[in-house]
Amino acid sequence: MQRKTSTYHSSDGHELTPREREILKLIVHSFIETAGPVGSGYLARSSGLGLSAASIRNSMSDLESQGYLDHPYTSAGRVPTERGYRAFVDELMETPALSPMDKKLLRVELERLMGDPDGLLRESSRILGRLSNLLGVVLSPRLSNGVLERLEVVPLSSSRVMFVLSVRGSLVQTIVLEIDTELRRSEIDRVVNILNERLAGLTLEEIRRTYATRVRDIEDEQSGIVRLVLREGSYIFADPAERRQLQLAGAQNMLKQPEFQEPEELQKMIGMLEDNEFVVHLLEGAEPLREDEPGRARVAIGRENENRKAQGYSVVSARYQMGDTVGTIGIIGPTRMDYSRVLALVEGMASLLSGNEQDD
């Protein structure tokens, strides 16, 4: 079963012939597996196409002239270009599907962590990295659309308090603030109960826009909590990117890939992994994934990633849902990756995190 049934065209309108499609598909498969250039003689012997090496070589030359293959150094073999990988992902590879064993493994590993969002996301990145032999990445959900279940205020010292926002989906956000009024536990409890009556059940975005009118009339002469909310509410109920957690796992797998054996490439990869802001942008892309399509993976190949530092990488990412909030998961690796398996892992994990079982 193929991913799509339409016919792939090059930018000049040339339609790939059935032979060209099959040869391109075989070359991509072989290169993903071996990381070595693929020759016409090898395909003639192993492909079962029933074609001579000369006929295959002619088709490979045509694919190269159209930009789907490259001819590295003086080797007689060819390797896929980014355009070749794109044609493969869009048209030629089989529909991504997890094996029953992988599906069971994901389900068992994740079910034991339900109710522990931090542990769940951490374990998800580790599993993605291990099963793909690449870098598994999980970004915690945006909370602006999350519904507040309960607000708590915890005194940390005479001058500091911690606001704890429990959001539907077992998510928690904490914010520590300075306060210039001595707090009494009884007054905190009284005011927090009133705040919960006014704010619980609203999204953080709704609260951020309307908190001032909702809490201004609360009598708060002693605790100072309401005054603090009025002064800092736009910060307490905000959803800045820096509060989102980024989980990375599998860097050691990347070190095993032949693309990163040269010191220069290894140094670039390490620099990338140390830049959380860059990884988040890489995962979410210049054009955000649609939040109404959780579980549907997007593939960015090489230069389709806008940042030059990422042009040697491919990123497969998808949305997942926790309660009313949406996060992003993905796998990052070299452009030479097993796209079908990686897509299946990302979409399968996104479905499980969202509580949507995929059909067997």
Sequence and secondary structure as in RCSB ss.txt:
>XXXX:A:sequence
MQRKTSTYHSSDGHELTPREREILKLIVHSFIETAGPVGSGYLARSSGLGLSAASIRNSMSDLESQGYLDHPYTS
AGRVPTERGYRAFVDELMETPALSPMDKKLLRVELERLMGDPDGLLRESSRILGRLSNLLGVVLSPRLSNGVLER
LEVVPLSSSRVMFVLSVRGSLVQTIVLEIDTELRRSEIDRVVNILNERLAGLTLEEIRRTYATRVRDIEDEQSGI
VRLVLREGSYIFADPAERRQLQLAGAQNMLKQPEFQEPEELQKMIGMLEDNEFVVHLLEGAEPLREDEPGRARVA
IGRENENRKAQGYSVVSARYQMGDTVGTIGIIGPTRMDYSRVLALVEGMASLLSGNEQDD
>XXXX:A:secstr
 BS  S  B TT  B  HHHHHHHHHHHHHHHHH S B HHHHHHHS     HHHHHHHHHHHHHTTSEE  TT 
S BEE HHHHHHIIIIISB     HHHHHHHHHHHHTTTT HHHHHHHHHHHHHHHHTSEEEEEEEE TT BEEE
EEEEE SSSEEEEEEEETTTEEEEEEEE SS   HHHHHHHHHHHHHHHTTSBHHHHHHHHHHHHTTS  TTT H
HHHHHHHHHHHT   GGGS EEEE HHHHHTSGGG SHHHHHHHHHHHT HHHHHHHHH SS   TTSTT  EEE
EGGGSSSGGGTTEEEEEEEEEETTEEEEEEEEEESSS HHHHHHHHHHHHHHHTT     
